[in-house]
């Protein structure tokens, strides 16, 4: 049986990960596969139990709502639980253990690596698994005050404390602060999810709006930012960045990034 990896979540139909990984596998001529698999929260333990006995399984990417719960089913030698607190990738380590890690933080940072956020105010929407990775990355960049908008402000306040960030935890209905960077780390605005209702008027002219949602690519949030002439980063950039790191963990070779423009066209088709 050919080696394979997959992405799991609930829902999962929106995932573009199979297209990304299959594109790269085709480019390098590797006889392997990458697929999606629908896993409900009640079936997560059974999923890992089934896959452990499959020698062809190279691991999986993890999307909502399993990024926290999956930690209970894999080894954590890098103490991701104690740092980010959520995983998005499981792979086989050298000692044959299944290891959990998180490639979201690096995937998030790559598109804004040239943006100086030192002591700059940031606003993050959401407090789930993706937000944990994003806040972890922000904590390493020396940002200024961080405002988290979330349905449950208490949960958001706990995350600020976890990552040693100064700022405010406010409900989703609160106005956006004049942030240099605004990041939607929630599923709001995703196809099949509730819309993200937000007014970007308070943002300064040099603000960057970053939406981690990639289905659709042009979310209402990004459309509003474009109407204001603000710089934007869409969810595809973060998705491809984190996928490249996972691809190497699964298949033992670097993802061929020289044809990213062609890959993007494929994902947008």
N, C-alpha and C positions, 0 to 999 in steps of 0.2 A: 504493500500500500504506500502511495506517495505521502511524504510529510505534509502536514497542513497546520495552519493556525486559524483562529477565528475571532470574531467579536461577539460578545454577549451583552444583552440588555433587555429591558422591557419598557417601551417598545424597542424594536430593532430594525424595522423595515426602512427607516430613514437613513441608516448608516451608509456612508460612502467608503468605509474602510476596505471592503472587498475589492472595489474598483481600484483603489490606490495600490494595495499590495499585489493584486494580480497584474497590474500594469508593470510594476517593478519586477515581478517574477518573470514576466514575458521579456523584459528588456535584458535581463541577465541570462535568460535561457534555462532557468532552474525548473525542474519537473516537480513542482510543489503546488499547493493550493492554499487559498485563504477564503473563508466563508463566514456567513453570519448565522447566529443561532439564537433563537428566542428563548430566554430563560426568565421565568417568573421568580420573584423573591422566594416563594415557598419551595422552589426547585433548585436553588443555588447550591446547596450542599450535595444534592444528588448529581448535579452537573459535574462538579469537581471529582466526586467519587467515580463516576463513569469514565472520565477522561484520563484519570491517573493510570489506568490499565491499558491505555491505547498507546502503543509505542510510536505511532505516526504523529501524535499530537505534539506540536512544538510549543503550545501555549495559547494565550488569548489576550485580546484587548477587552477592556471592561468599560461599559458606559452606564448611564443612569438606569436603575437606581442602586447598582451593586458596588460602587467604588469604595464604600466603607465596609460593608458586610463581607466582601471577598477577603479582607484581611484575616478573617477567622479561619480560612481554609488553606492558607499557604504559609510558607516560611517567610520570615521578615528579618534577614540578617542585616539589612541596612537601616533598620529601625524607622521604616517609613511611617509606622503607626505613631511613633514619638515625634516625628518632624512634620510631615504633611498631613498624616492622619487618614489618607485615602490612597488607593492604588488604581491604576488604569491598565496595568500590564502584568501578566504572569508568564514566566519563562522557566525553562529547565536550567538549573545551575550546574556547575562542573561536578558537584557531588550528587547529581541526579535529583536533588530536591526541587520541588516547584517553588519558585521565588516570586514574591510580589514586589513590584516597583512602580514608580510613577514617572512617566515621560511627559505629562501635561505641563509641568513647570517650565521645562526647557522649551517645549513646543510653544508655550505662551510667550516666552521672552524673545525667541528668535526674531519675530517680525518687528520688534521695537527695540532691538539691541542698540540701535543708533540714537535712541531718544534719551536725553539726559533728564532723568526724573529725580535727581538729587534734591531733597527738601521740597519737592513739588507735591501739591495736593492731588489725591487720587480718589475716585469713587468707584466702588464695586457693587454690582447688583447681584444678589444671591449669596447663599452661605452653605452650599452643598459641596460635593466632592470636587468639582471643577474650581469652585471658589477657594477651597483649601490650597490647591496647587498654585493658583494665581497669587494668593496672599503670601504663600511661602516665597514665591519668586520676588514679589514686591518687597518683602522684608529684607532681601539681600541687596536691594538696589538703593537703599538709603532714601526712600521716598519721605515726603512730608506727611501731613495728616491724611488718614484714610477714612472715608465715609462708606459704610456698608448699608445699603438699602435692602431690607429683607422682610418677608412676612412676619418673621419672629425676630424682633430686635435683640432679645436676650441671647439667642443663638449666635447672632452676629457679633454681639459684644464679647461673647466667649472666644470667638475666633480672633478678634483683635488682641485679646490677652494672650491667646495661644502663640501667636506669631510676634508678640512684642511690638505691636503697632499702636501708635497713638491716633486717636480719631473718635468717630461717633458711629453708633449703631442706631439706625432710624428705620421706621416703617417704609414700605414701598410707596406710600402716598406722600412722603416728604419730598420737598423740592430738591432737585439736583444742586449740589454745591458747585461753585466755580472751579472745577477740577481741571488739571492739565491733561489727565487721562481718565476716561470713563470706560469701564469694562462691564459688559453684560456676561456674567458667569452663570446665569440661570438658564432654564429651558423656556422662559417666557419669550414669545415671538417665534418659537419653533413650530413647524407644521404640526398641527394636531394639538398644540398646547395653547393656553390662554395668551392673549396679546400682552406685550409690554407697553403700557401706557405711561409715557414719560415726556417731559418738556425739556429740551436741550437748550432753551434760551439762556439760562445762567452760565453756560460754558463760555470761556474766552475764545477769541478768534484763533488762537494757536492750539486749541485743545485737540486731542486725538480720541476718537470713539472706536472702541474695539468690541466687536460682538463675537463671542465664542460659538454662537449658533451658526450652523452651516446648512440648515435646511429650513427655509430657503437661504440662498447666499445673500441676496439683497433683502435684508430684513427691514421692517418699518423703521427700526432704530437707525440703521445705516442710511436709509433713504432720507430720513429727517436730517442726519448729519451732512449728507451730500447737498441737500437743499440749502444748508447754512454755509457750505463751502469748507467744511471741516475735513481734516485728514481722517481716514478710516482704515481699519484692519478688519477683514472679514474672517469668519470661522474656518474657511478653507486653509488659511495660512497656518493657523495653530494646529489644525487637524493633520496636515501633511507633515509639519515639523515633528509632532509627537509620534506620528506613524513611522517616520524614518528611523527614529531611535528604536522603536519596537521591532521593526523589520530586521534590524541587525541582530537583536537578541533572539528572534525566532529562527532565522535562517543562516546566521553566522557570516553574513556578508553585508557590506554597506549598501544602502538603497541608492540606486543610480539617479542622483538629483539633477543631472545635466539636462534632463528633458522635463523640468517642472512646468514649463509653459504648455507643453503638449498635454501633460497630465491635468493641468487646470482646465484646459479646453474640454477634455474628456469628462471631467466631473461636472462641468457646467452644461454639457449637452443635454 
